Amino acid sequence: MPPRSSGARPRAARLIRGCPWLDPALDHAVEAVRDRYLRVGSAVLAHSRTDPELRSLRVEALAKAATGWSQGIEALLAEEPGNPDLWLWLGRTRVEEAWRIRPGARARSVQAAGYTAYSKQMNSAREPLMTAAELFPDDPVPWESLMWLALGLDLDREEKDSLWEQAHQRWPTLFGSHVARVVTLSPQWGGMMEEMFDFARVAMSTAPREDPRAALIPLAYFEYFVQERSGIIRGSSSWFSAEECRDVETAARGWFEGQHPHPRTVEAHNLFGAAFYLADARRPARQHLIRTCGRPSGLPWHYLGDANDQYAKACRQLNVEIT
């Protein structure tokens, strides 16, 4: 539970863009990678080999930081061709580079060259990710990254299911692979609403109290709303019905971050905070957003527009101070 208020206003948090975690080592590594000091990223990733949850978070963050500079990781691999961390990082970075150039739905039919470039870039991630999986067979994180590749290339359902099983067998609670699975099962990616919610609810019901997979429930609602209600959303009150808000409240009550927060805790607070904000449930929205410590995540804020702007807007309206 949060500490009892002393009556003083909470200290304003500094807005930190694109860093939804509380991991000082990762903060330092991401900044270094953005400045093209890639060896720092490699070292931080190597230190996560025994913790798949941390490894999943770190490779995603480092891949986004290295986007547009994957050749730098290739140069490191020339020196260490047997390093599974570098193969994983290269593959995930190529996935992120592909998503950055993915044409819009309308553009695909008229800009074939753009879609061809996107497909080629996404496909180029397969070999390094499979190499990472071969070099470190117990690691679920290459399979999580391959799930995003399968989603981006719209591979058949059988292959998507197989990749999920590979990740799940190696680390059944991996938050990142569960997020990828919810998105894969969502209506906007060709799935069924019922199956998506059933998956999220089963994952939540089998999760320990300190496991943030309870946040899969608001994630599933956002995925559903984007596909099914995109034409009728007219402000916060039209997102969640009273029953849907109660569903999110039940999920939130089932999660307690504990004394040793999960690596994805900040992301979970963003998901719950955004959901409660859009349901006009100000008190729980504010409680969750305070715990994000000024660190917005892409999910779910990008569903509303620019993630940083939407997060900042919500904080202003809820009197959560950020600078």
KEKE-3310 file (N, C-alpha, C; in steps of 0.2 Angstrom, whole numbers, plus 5000, padded with zeros to 4 digits):
npx = (5004:5002:5012:5005:4998:5006:5000:5007:5010:5014:5031:5035:5037:5050:5048:5052:5055:5051:5056:5051:5053:5061:5076:5092:5104:5100:5095:5107:5113:5104:5105:5119:5119:5111:5120:5129:5138:5140:5145:5142:5128:5129:5135:5126:5115:5121:5122:5109:5106:5102:5089:5075:5064:5069:5079:5071:5064:5076:5082:5072:5072:5085:5085:5076:5083:5094:5090:5091:5104:5109:5120:5131:5130:5132:5145:5151:5147:5156:5167:5164:5157:5150:5142:5127:5120:5122:5117:5104:5101:5104:5094:5082:5083:5082:5069:5063:5067:5061:5047:5047:5047:5036:5023:5007:4990:4983:4993:4999:4994:4997:5010:5020:5034:5038:5032:5038:5051:5049:5045:5057:5066:5060:5060:5074:5077:5075:5085:5096:5089:5085:5098:5102:5093:5098:5111:5108:5099:5089:5083:5069:5067:5072:5061:5050:5053:5052:5039:5034:5039:5032:5019:5021:5023:5012:5010:5005:4992:4995:5010:5011:5006:5014:5027:5023:5021:5034:5041:5033:5035:5048:5048:5035:5029:5032:5031:5033:5031:5018:5011:5014:5006:4993:4991:4992:4981:4971:4957:4961:4971:4967:4962:4951:4939:4934:4943:4955:4952:4949:4961:4969:4962:4964:4978:4979:4972:4980:4992:5004:5002:5011:5014:5013:5005:4991:4989:4986:4973:4967:4975:4970:4957:4960:4966:4954:4945:4951:4950:4936:4928:4933:4926:4917:4922:4923:4930:4934:4924:4917:4925:4926:4913:4902:4902:4914:4924:4923:4928:4941:4945:4944:4954:4965:4964:4969:4982:4998:5012:5023:5038:5049:5049:5043:5051:5043:5034:5032:5026:5015:5008:5006:4997:4986:4984:4981:4969:4960:4960:4953:4941:4936:4939:4945:4953:4959:4966:4975:4983:4989:4996:5005:5014:5021:5031:5034:5037:5031:5024:5024:5014:4999:4997:5000:4989:4980:4986:5001:5012:5019:5014:5000:5001:5006:4996:4986:4991:4992:4978:4974:4981:4994:5010:5022:5038)
npy = (4994:5012:5024:5033:5049:5064:5076:5085:5091:5080:5079:5086:5077:5074:5075:5061:5055:5041:5031:5020:5014:5009:5009:5012:5008:5005:5017:5024:5016:5017:5031:5031:5023:5030:5040:5033:5025:5010:4999:5000:4997:4984:4978:4980:4972:4960:4957:4954:4941:4931:4935:4934:4943:4956:4956:4956:4968:4976:4973:4978:4991:4995:4992:5001:5012:5011:5011:5013:5013:5000:4994:4997:4988:4976:4978:4976:4962:4957:4956:4948:4935:4924:4929:4929:4939:4950:4946:4944:4958:4964:4958:4962:4976:4977:4973:4984:4994:4991:4993:5006:5011:5006:5006:5015:5009:5013:5017:5005:5000:5008:5012:5002:5000:5005:4996:4984:4987:4988:4975:4968:4973:4969:4955:4953:4952:4940:4930:4934:4933:4920:4914:4920:4913:4900:4900:4903:4893:4892:4905:4915:4927:4930:4923:4930:4942:4938:4935:4948:4951:4941:4946:4959:4955:4949:4934:4917:4911:4899:4899:4910:4906:4895:4902:4909:4898:4894:4904:4904:4892:4893:4903:4906:4917:4928:4945:4954:4945:4941:4953:4955:4944:4947:4958:4951:4943:4953:4961:4971:4966:4955:4945:4938:4946:4940:4929:4936:4943:4932:4926:4937:4937:4924:4924:4934:4929:4918:4924:4928:4939:4950:4951:4960:4956:4958:4970:4967:4967:4981:4984:4975:4981:4993:4989:4983:4995:5003:4996:4993:5004:5016:5025:5031:5037:5051:5059:5058:5051:5043:5031:5020:5010:5009:4996:4991:4999:4994:4982:4984:4990:4979:4971:4980:4980:4967:4967:4970:4980:4977:4976:4974:4979:4974:4973:4979:4987:5001:5002:4995:5003:5014:5009:5006:5019:5027:5020:5022:5036:5039:5033:5042:5041:5048:5048:5034:5035:5045:5040:5030:5036:5045:5035:5032:5040:5051:5045:5041:5027:5020:5011:5013:5026:5030:5026:5037:5047:5057:5050:5056:5069:5066:5059:5069:5078:5071:5071:5084:5087:5079:5084:5080:5083:5087:5091)
npz = (5000:4997:5006:5020:5019:5023:5022:5015:4999:4985:4979:4964:4949:4937:4920:4911:4896:4886:4894:4903:4917:4932:4934:4936:4930:4917:4913:4912:4902:4891:4888:4885:4873:4865:4862:4855:4861:4862:4868:4882:4882:4879:4889:4900:4896:4896:4910:4913:4911:4920:4923:4916:4915:4918:4907:4896:4897:4896:4883:4875:4877:4874:4861:4855:4858:4850:4837:4820:4820:4819:4813:4821:4831:4824:4821:4834:4835:4826:4833:4843:4839:4845:4855:4864:4868:4860:4848:4851:4854:4842:4833:4839:4838:4824:4822:4829:4820:4809:4812:4813:4800:4795:4783:4783:4784:4772:4764:4760:4748:4738:4739:4736:4736:4748:4757:4754:4758:4771:4775:4771:4780:4792:4791:4791:4804:4809:4807:4816:4828:4829:4830:4842:4850:4849:4854:4867:4874:4884:4885:4885:4879:4865:4858:4862:4855:4842:4842:4840:4828:4820:4821:4815:4802:4799:4800:4798:4809:4816:4816:4824:4836:4839:4842:4853:4862:4863:4870:4882:4887:4892:4901:4910:4915:4909:4907:4895:4884:4886:4884:4871:4866:4870:4861:4849:4849:4848:4841:4832:4826:4819:4828:4840:4851:4862:4864:4867:4879:4887:4888:4894:4906:4912:4913:4923:4933:4937:4941:4954:4968:4967:4954:4939:4929:4930:4924:4911:4909:4908:4896:4887:4885:4880:4867:4862:4862:4852:4840:4840:4844:4839:4831:4839:4850:4860:4869:4887:4894:4886:4884:4894:4900:4915:4920:4913:4919:4932:4930:4927:4940:4948:4943:4946:4960:4963:4962:4969:4971:4980:4990:4982:4967:4952:4936:4926:4932:4932:4919:4921:4930:4922:4912:4921:4926:4915:4910:4921:4921:4909:4912:4920:4934:4945:4957:4959:4946:4948:4959:4953:4942:4949:4954:4943:4942:4933:4921:4906:4897:4881:4877:4886:4880:4867:4860:4861:4855:4853:4864:4875:4876:4879:4891:4899:4898:4905:4918:4921:4922:4932:4943:4945:4948:4936:4929)
capx = (5000:5006:5013:5000:4999:5007:4996:5011:5009:5019:5036:5034:5042:5053:5045:5057:5052:5053:5060:5046:5056:5065:5082:5097:5109:5097:5095:5113:5115:5101:5108:5125:5118:5109:5126:5133:5143:5136:5147:5138:5122:5130:5137:5120:5111:5124:5121:5102:5105:5098:5083:5071:5060:5074:5082:5065:5064:5082:5083:5067:5074:5091:5084:5074:5089:5099:5086:5095:5111:5110:5126:5135:5129:5135:5152:5152:5147:5162:5172:5161:5152:5147:5139:5120:5117:5123:5113:5097:5100:5103:5088:5076:5084:5080:5062:5061:5069:5056:5041:5048:5046:5030:5018:5000:4986:4981:4999:5002:4991:4999:5017:5023:5041:5039:5030:5044:5057:5047:5045:5064:5069:5057:5063:5081:5078:5074:5091:5099:5085:5086:5105:5102:5090:5102:5116:5106:5092:5084:5081:5063:5067:5072:5055:5046:5055:5050:5032:5033:5041:5026:5014:5022:5023:5005:5011:4998:4990:4999:5016:5011:5004:5021:5031:5020:5022:5041:5042:5029:5038:5054:5047:5028:5026:5036:5026:5033:5028:5010:5009:5014:5001:4987:4990:4991:4974:4966:4953:4964:4977:4964:4960:4944:4939:4933:4949:4959:4950:4950:4968:4971:4959:4967:4984:4979:4970:4985:4998:5005:4999:5015:5015:5009:5000:4984:4988:4984:4966:4967:4978:4965:4952:4963:4966:4947:4942:4954:4947:4928:4925:4937:4922:4912:4926:4922:4932:4936:4918:4915:4929:4924:4906:4903:4904:4921:4928:4923:4932:4948:4946:4945:4961:4970:4964:4972:4990:5001:5019:5027:5044:5054:5045:5044:5054:5038:5029:5030:5022:5008:5005:5004:4991:4980:4982:4977:4962:4956:4959:4948:4935:4934:4940:4951:4957:4964:4970:4980:4987:4994:5001:5010:5019:5025:5037:5036:5039:5026:5026:5021:5007:4994:4996:5000:4982:4977:4990:5008:5012:5021:5009:4994:5003:5007:4989:4982:4994:4989:4971:4974:4985:5000:5015:5028:5042)
capy = (5000:5018:5027:5037:5055:5068:5082:5089:5089:5076:5082:5086:5072:5076:5071:5057:5053:5035:5027:5018:5009:5012:5005:5017:5005:5005:5024:5026:5013:5020:5037:5030:5020:5036:5044:5029:5021:5004:4994:5001:4993:4976:4976:4980:4967:4953:4957:4952:4934:4927:4937:4936:4949:4962:4955:4958:4976:4980:4973:4982:4998:4996:4991:5007:5017:5009:5011:5017:5011:4993:4992:4997:4981:4972:4979:4972:4955:4955:4955:4943:4931:4919:4932:4929:4946:4955:4943:4946:4965:4966:4956:4966:4982:4977:4973:4991:4998:4990:4996:5014:5012:5002:5010:5015:5005:5016:5018:4999:4998:5013:5013:4995:5000:5006:4990:4980:4989:4986:4968:4966:4975:4965:4948:4953:4951:4933:4926:4935:4931:4913:4913:4921:4907:4894:4901:4903:4889:4893:4912:4916:4934:4930:4921:4936:4947:4934:4936:4955:4950:4938:4951:4964:4952:4945:4927:4914:4910:4893:4901:4915:4902:4892:4907:4910:4892:4893:4909:4902:4886:4895:4908:4906:4923:4934:4951:4956:4940:4942:4959:4953:4939:4951:4962:4947:4941:4958:4962:4975:4962:4949:4941:4939:4950:4935:4926:4941:4945:4926:4926:4941:4935:4918:4926:4938:4924:4913:4927:4930:4946:4955:4950:4965:4954:4961:4976:4965:4969:4988:4984:4972:4986:4998:4986:4983:5001:5006:4993:4993:5010:5022:5030:5034:5040:5058:5062:5052:5048:5038:5026:5015:5010:5008:4989:4990:5002:4990:4976:4987:4991:4972:4969:4984:4977:4961:4968:4974:4980:4974:4979:4973:4980:4970:4978:4982:4990:5008:5001:4993:5009:5018:5006:5007:5026:5029:5018:5026:5043:5039:5031:5048:5039:5052:5046:5029:5037:5049:5036:5026:5040:5047:5030:5031:5044:5055:5041:5038:5022:5020:5008:5014:5033:5031:5025:5043:5052:5057:5047:5060:5074:5063:5058:5076:5081:5068:5073:5091:5087:5076:5088:5076:5088:5085:5097)
capz = (5000:4997:5012:5023:5017:5029:5021:5011:4992:4983:4975:4957:4946:4931:4914:4907:4890:4883:4899:4908:4921:4938:4933:4935:4925:4911:4911:4910:4896:4885:4886:4881:4867:4860:4861:4851:4865:4862:4873:4888:4882:4878:4896:4904:4894:4898:4917:4914:4908:4925:4925:4910:4915:4917:4901:4891:4897:4894:4876:4871:4878:4871:4854:4853:4858:4845:4831:4815:4821:4820:4810:4826:4835:4819:4822:4840:4834:4822:4838:4848:4836:4849:4861:4862:4870:4854:4843:4853:4853:4834:4831:4842:4835:4817:4823:4830:4814:4804:4814:4812:4793:4793:4780:4785:4780:4765:4760:4757:4742:4734:4740:4736:4738:4755:4761:4752:4762:4778:4775:4771:4786:4797:4790:4793:4811:4810:4808:4823:4834:4830:4832:4850:4854:4848:4858:4874:4873:4889:4885:4882:4876:4858:4856:4863:4850:4836:4842:4837:4820:4817:4821:4810:4795:4798:4798:4800:4817:4818:4818:4830:4842:4841:4845:4860:4866:4864:4875:4888:4890:4895:4906:4909:4918:4906:4905:4888:4879:4888:4881:4863:4865:4870:4855:4844:4849:4848:4835:4826:4822:4816:4833:4843:4857:4868:4865:4870:4886:4891:4889:4899:4913:4914:4915:4929:4939:4939:4943:4961:4969:4965:4947:4936:4923:4931:4919:4904:4908:4904:4889:4882:4884:4875:4861:4860:4860:4846:4834:4840:4846:4836:4828:4844:4856:4860:4876:4892:4897:4881:4884:4898:4904:4922:4921:4911:4924:4938:4928:4928:4947:4951:4941:4950:4967:4963:4961:4974:4968:4985:4992:4977:4961:4945:4931:4922:4937:4929:4913:4923:4933:4916:4910:4925:4927:4909:4910:4926:4919:4904:4915:4925:4940:4946:4963:4957:4941:4951:4963:4948:4939:4954:4954:4936:4943:4927:4916:4902:4892:4874:4879:4881:4879:4860:4857:4862:4851:4855:4871:4880:4877:4882:4898:4902:4899:4910:4924:4923:4924:4939:4948:4946:4946:4933:4927)
cpx = (5004:5006:5007:5002:5001:5003:5000:5009:5015:5024:5034:5040:5044:5050:5051:5054:5055:5057:5055:5048:5060:5072:5088:5102:5106:5096:5101:5115:5111:5103:5115:5124:5115:5115:5131:5139:5139:5138:5144:5132:5123:5132:5131:5116:5114:5123:5114:5101:5101:5091:5079:5067:5064:5077:5077:5065:5070:5083:5078:5069:5080:5090:5081:5079:5094:5096:5090:5102:5113:5117:5132:5135:5132:5142:5155:5152:5153:5167:5170:5155:5148:5143:5131:5117:5117:5118:5106:5096:5100:5096:5082:5077:5081:5072:5060:5062:5063:5049:5041:5046:5039:5025:5011:4996:4984:4988:5001:5000:4994:5007:5020:5030:5042:5037:5035:5050:5056:5048:5052:5067:5067:5060:5070:5082:5078:5080:5095:5095:5085:5093:5105:5099:5094:5108:5114:5099:5087:5081:5074:5063:5067:5065:5050:5047:5052:5042:5030:5034:5035:5020:5015:5022:5016:5006:5005:4998:4995:5006:5016:5010:5011:5026:5029:5022:5030:5043:5039:5032:5044:5053:5039:5025:5029:5031:5027:5030:5020:5007:5008:5008:4994:4986:4989:4984:4969:4963:4957:4969:4974:4962:4953:4944:4938:4939:4954:4958:4950:4957:4971:4968:4962:4974:4984:4977:4975:4992:4998:5003:5004:5017:5010:5005:4993:4983:4986:4977:4965:4970:4973:4959:4954:4963:4959:4944:4945:4951:4939:4925:4928:4932:4918:4916:4926:4924:4932:4930:4916:4919:4927:4917:4908:4905:4912:4925:4928:4928:4940:4950:4947:4952:4966:4970:4968:4980:4992:5009:5024:5033:5049:5050:5047:5047:5049:5033:5027:5025:5015:5004:5002:4997:4985:4978:4979:4970:4958:4955:4954:4942:4932:4934:4946:4956:4962:4969:4976:4985:4992:4998:5006:5016:5022:5031:5039:5038:5034:5029:5022:5014:5005:4993:4996:4993:4978:4980:4997:5008:5014:5016:5002:4995:5003:5000:4985:4985:4992:4982:4970:4978:4991:5006:5021:5031:5046)
cpy = (5006:5021:5032:5044:5060:5075:5086:5087:5085:5080:5081:5081:5076:5072:5068:5053:5046:5030:5024:5012:5013:5008:5010:5015:5006:5012:5026:5023:5016:5027:5036:5027:5026:5040:5040:5025:5014:4998:4994:4997:4986:4974:4975:4974:4960:4952:4954:4945:4930:4929:4939:4942:4956:4962:4958:4965:4979:4979:4977:4989:5000:4996:4998:5013:5017:5010:5016:5016:5004:4990:4993:4991:4976:4972:4975:4965:4953:4953:4949:4939:4926:4922:4932:4935:4950:4952:4945:4954:4967:4964:4960:4973:4982:4977:4980:4995:4997:4993:5003:5015:5009:5007:5010:5011:5007:5016:5011:4998:5003:5014:5006:4995:5001:5000:4985:4981:4987:4979:4965:4967:4970:4958:4948:4952:4944:4929:4927:4933:4923:4911:4914:4915:4901:4894:4901:4900:4891:4900:4912:4922:4934:4928:4926:4941:4944:4935:4943:4955:4947:4942:4956:4961:4948:4938:4924:4912:4904:4895:4906:4911:4898:4896:4908:4904:4892:4898:4907:4896:4888:4899:4910:4913:4929:4939:4953:4951:4940:4948:4958:4948:4943:4955:4957:4944:4946:4959:4966:4972:4955:4944:4942:4942:4945:4932:4930:4942:4938:4925:4930:4940:4929:4920:4930:4933:4920:4917:4928:4937:4951:4955:4956:4963:4956:4967:4974:4967:4976:4988:4981:4977:4991:4995:4985:4989:5004:5003:4994:4999:5017:5027:5034:5038:5048:5061:5056:5048:5043:5032:5020:5016:5009:5001:4988:4993:4998:4984:4978:4988:4984:4970:4973:4982:4971:4961:4973:4974:4977:4978:4979:4973:4976:4975:4982:4986:4997:5007:4999:4999:5014:5016:5007:5014:5029:5027:5021:5033:5043:5037:5037:5046:5042:5050:5040:5031:5041:5045:5032:5030:5043:5042:5029:5036:5049:5052:5038:5032:5023:5017:5010:5021:5034:5030:5032:5048:5052:5055:5052:5066:5072:5062:5064:5079:5078:5070:5080:5091:5083:5079:5084:5080:5085:5091:5095)
cpz = (5000:5004:5014:5021:5023:5028:5016:5003:4989:4979:4968:4954:4939:4925:4911:4902:4888:4888:4905:4913:4927:4938:4931:4930:4918:4908:4908:4903:4890:4883:4883:4874:4862:4858:4857:4855:4867:4867:4880:4888:4882:4885:4901:4902:4896:4906:4918:4912:4913:4926:4919:4910:4914:4910:4895:4891:4894:4886:4872:4872:4874:4863:4851:4853:4853:4838:4826:4816:4823:4818:4816:4830:4830:4820:4828:4839:4830:4827:4842:4844:4840:4855:4860:4864:4864:4849:4844:4852:4846:4832:4833:4839:4828:4817:4824:4824:4809:4806:4813:4805:4791:4790:4783:4781:4773:4761:4757:4750:4736:4734:4741:4738:4745:4759:4760:4757:4769:4779:4775:4777:4792:4797:4791:4800:4813:4812:4815:4829:4835:4832:4840:4853:4854:4853:4865:4874:4878:4889:4882:4878:4868:4855:4857:4857:4843:4836:4839:4829:4817:4816:4815:4803:4794:4796:4800:4807:4820:4820:4824:4837:4844:4844:4852:4865:4868:4870:4882:4891:4894:4901:4906:4911:4914:4904:4898:4883:4880:4884:4873:4862:4865:4864:4849:4843:4848:4841:4830:4823:4820:4821:4835:4850:4863:4869:4869:4877:4890:4892:4894:4906:4916:4917:4922:4935:4941:4941:4951:4962:4967:4958:4943:4930:4924:4926:4912:4903:4905:4897:4885:4880:4879:4868:4858:4858:4853:4840:4834:4841:4843:4834:4833:4850:4855:4867:4881:4894:4892:4880:4888:4901:4911:4924:4919:4916:4930:4937:4929:4936:4950:4949:4946:4958:4968:4963:4966:4972:4973:4986:4986:4970:4955:4940:4927:4926:4934:4923:4916:4926:4927:4913:4914:4926:4921:4909:4915:4924:4914:4906:4920:4932:4943:4952:4961:4951:4944:4955:4958:4945:4943:4954:4948:4937:4937:4921:4912:4898:4886:4875:4886:4878:4871:4857:4857:4857:4853:4863:4876:4881:4880:4889:4902:4903:4904:4917:4926:4925:4930:4944:4950:4944:4942:4930:4921)
residu = (MET:PRO:PRO:ARG:SER:SER:GLY:ALA:ARG:PRO:ARG:ALA:ALA:ARG:LEU:ILE:ARG:GLY:CYS:PRO:TRP:LEU:ASP:PRO:ALA:LEU:ASP:HIS:ALA:VAL:GLU:ALA:VAL:ARG:ASP:ARG:TYR:LEU:ARG:VAL:GLY:SER:ALA:VAL:LEU:ALA:HIS:SER:ARG:THR:ASP:PRO:GLU:LEU:ARG:SER:LEU:ARG:VAL:GLU:ALA:LEU:ALA:LYS:ALA:ALA:THR:GLY:TRP:SER:GLN:GLY:ILE:GLU:ALA:LEU:LEU:ALA:GLU:GLU:PRO:GLY:ASN:PRO:ASP:LEU:TRP:LEU:TRP:LEU:GLY:ARG:THR:ARG:VAL:GLU:GLU:ALA:TRP:ARG:ILE:ARG:PRO:GLY:ALA:ARG:ALA:ARG:SER:VAL:GLN:ALA:ALA:GLY:TYR:THR:ALA:TYR:SER:LYS:GLN:MET:ASN:SER:ALA:ARG:GLU:PRO:LEU:MET:THR:ALA:ALA:GLU:LEU:PHE:PRO:ASP:ASP:PRO:VAL:PRO:TRP:GLU:SER:LEU:MET:TRP:LEU:ALA:LEU:GLY:LEU:ASP:LEU:ASP:ARG:GLU:GLU:LYS:ASP:SER:LEU:TRP:GLU:GLN:ALA:HIS:GLN:ARG:TRP:PRO:THR:LEU:PHE:GLY:SER:HIS:VAL:ALA:ARG:VAL:VAL:THR:LEU:SER:PRO:GLN:TRP:GLY:GLY:MET:MET:GLU:GLU:MET:PHE:ASP:PHE:ALA:ARG:VAL:ALA:MET:SER:THR:ALA:PRO:ARG:GLU:ASP:PRO:ARG:ALA:ALA:LEU:ILE:PRO:LEU:ALA:TYR:PHE:GLU:TYR:PHE:VAL:GLN:GLU:ARG:SER:GLY:ILE:ILE:ARG:GLY:SER:SER:SER:TRP:PHE:SER:ALA:GLU:GLU:CYS:ARG:ASP:VAL:GLU:THR:ALA:ALA:ARG:GLY:TRP:PHE:GLU:GLY:GLN:HIS:PRO:HIS:PRO:ARG:THR:VAL:GLU:ALA:HIS:ASN:LEU:PHE:GLY:ALA:ALA:PHE:TYR:LEU:ALA:ASP:ALA:ARG:ARG:PRO:ALA:ARG:GLN:HIS:LEU:ILE:ARG:THR:CYS:GLY:ARG:PRO:SER:GLY:LEU:PRO:TRP:HIS:TYR:LEU:GLY:ASP:ALA:ASN:ASP:GLN:TYR:ALA:LYS:ALA:CYS:ARG:GLN:LEU:ASN:VAL:GLU:ILE:THR)
# end
